[in-house]
Amino acid sequence: CSRVLVTIRTDVPLHVDIESFRYAGAHREQCYELFSALGVRSLTNEYAPTASETAKDYQVVDSLETLAALVAEVRVSGRMGLRILGDDPSPLRARLVGIACAPVVGRARYLPLGHRTLDATANLPERAVLEQLGPLLADPAIDLAGHDVKWDAMVLAAHGIAVAGSRFDTMLASYVLNPGKRRHAL
């Protein structure tokens, strides 16, 4: 009886396409999601989407009407990526050069405010931009993400704008993950 149980049957009909078992390579998106969920950083980085694979929509805001549409889009999404570009490393002395906003992943807008070169895009009026962005940034319902958000908030505060939304700072996240690292640049 045991002999019958351990005997390998070779006469069983199999309806299998052998080609379906051929290795076709890793599925990058699935590997990235799995390794991200498991917290395997080295493999997460290996399978992370590259810039060429990521859909992106980047534009310069050239009018206050376009800015109003951006503000409305941020209000709908309830979140915004933000980066302030200043002309001085000190947030208290920095003049606004530009503001980068992202209402959703892969969609970013740049607001030129203080460009001073001959080939620069026309600047938007700073006061009008801050009047439109101010209430948005002061709204605690808007989740804000950025790199060195403290610096951004200090520059905005020096220009009379309060930042109140919950914040995620990639610089602080980098420090938490790599406290021994000297610099936590973007």
N, C-alpha and C positions, 0 to 999 in steps of 0.2 A: 504494500500500500504506500509506503514512504517512497519507494522507487518511482511510482507513478506520479507522485506529487512533485518530485524534483526533476523529472524528465522535461527537457526543453522541447516544446513542440515546434517543429519547423514547417508543418503543413497547414498552419492557420492562414487563411486568406487576409491580406492586408490591403486596404485601399488608401494608400498614403502617397502623396506627391513628394518624392525625395527632394526635389528642388526647393520645396518650402522650408526645408531645414538648413539650407545653405545660409551661412552668416552674411548679412548684408551691411554690417557696420552698426555702430551705436546710433540711436536716435537722440540727437543732441538735446532737444527740448525735454524729453522724458528723463534723460540722465540728469540734466540741470535741476529739474523739479525734485527728483528723488534725492540727489545729493544735498540740495538746499534744505529739504525737510529733515534729512538725517544729520545735518550739521557737519558734513565732511567737506571742510573748506578747500582742501587741495584739489579735490575732484570737482567741487562746485566751480572753482575758478577755471579749471580745464574745459568744462562744458558750458561756461557762461556764454550768452549770446554776444556776438561780436558787433561792432558798429555797423558793418556792412549788412548784417542779417536783421538789424533792428529798424523797423519803420520809423521814420522821423519827419517832422514837419517844423522847420525852423524858419522864422521870418522876423524882419525888423518892423516894428510898429511905426508907421509914418504919419498917423493922424490921431486926433483925440477921439474920433468916432470909432476907430479900430481899437483904441484903448478901452473905450466903454464896452465894446463887445467882449474884450478879454476879461474885464472885471465881471461881466455877467456870466461868462463861462466859468470863472473861478467860483463864483457864488453857487452855481449849479453843482459843480464837482465837490465843493466843500473842502478843497485842499489846493495847495500851491507850493511848487518848488520856487525858491527865491535865491537870488544872488545879487548883491549890490557891488557895483564897480566904482571905486573911488580913486582919487588922484594922490592919496597920501596913505601911508601905512597906519597912521594914527586915526582912529575913528572920529575923534573930536575935531580934527583939522581937515579931514577928507571932504572934498567937494564931490558931488555926484557926477559921475561920468556916464553911467548907464545902469539900468536895472534889467536883469534877466528873470523872466517869470515862466513857469510851466504849469498850466492848469491840469494837465493829464500827462501820463507817461508818453514820451515820444513827440510831444507837441510843446514847443517853447517859443517865446516871443522876447525880443530885445527892445528896450526903450532907450534910445540915445538921448542923453540929456546935456552932456558937457563935452562933446567932441570938439577939438579945436584944430583940425588939420584941413588942408584944402580939399582933399578927396573924401572927407567925412560925409556920412549921411546927415541930412538935415536934423537938427536937434528938435525935440519936442519941448514945449515950454514947461520948465521944471515945476513951477507953482501949480499949474493946471494938472500935471501928472500926479503930483503929491495930493492934490485935492481929491482926485478920483481913487487913488490907491490907499490913502489914509484910512478911510472908514473900513475898507476891506482888511487891511493889516491890523486894525484895532478890534476886529470882530473875533471874539474867542471861539466862535463856531468854525472858523477856517483853520484847518490843520496846515501847519507850515513846516516845510523841510528845506534844508540847505546845508551848506558847508561853512562853518564858523558863523553860525547864526547870531552869536553874541556880538560879533563885530558889525554885522549887518544891522542889528537892532540899535547899536550905539550910533552908527552913522545916521540912521533914520531918526533917532531921537534928537540928534544934533540939528536935524532939519525940521523938527517939530512933529514927527510922526511916531506914534506909539505902536508897538507890536505886541498883540495880546494873545494870539492863537497858540494852541499847543504846538510844540516845536520838536522836530527831529533833526539832530545835527550829525552829519556824517563825520565831522572831525572828532566829535566826542565818541561816536561809535567806534572809530578807528582806534582811539586811545583805549577804550574798554577792551577791544579785541587784541591790541598790541601795545601794552603799557610801556614796554621797554624801548619802543621805537622813538627816535629823536624828533622826527618831523611827521606830521599827519596831514600832509598836503593832499589836495583833491586828486 
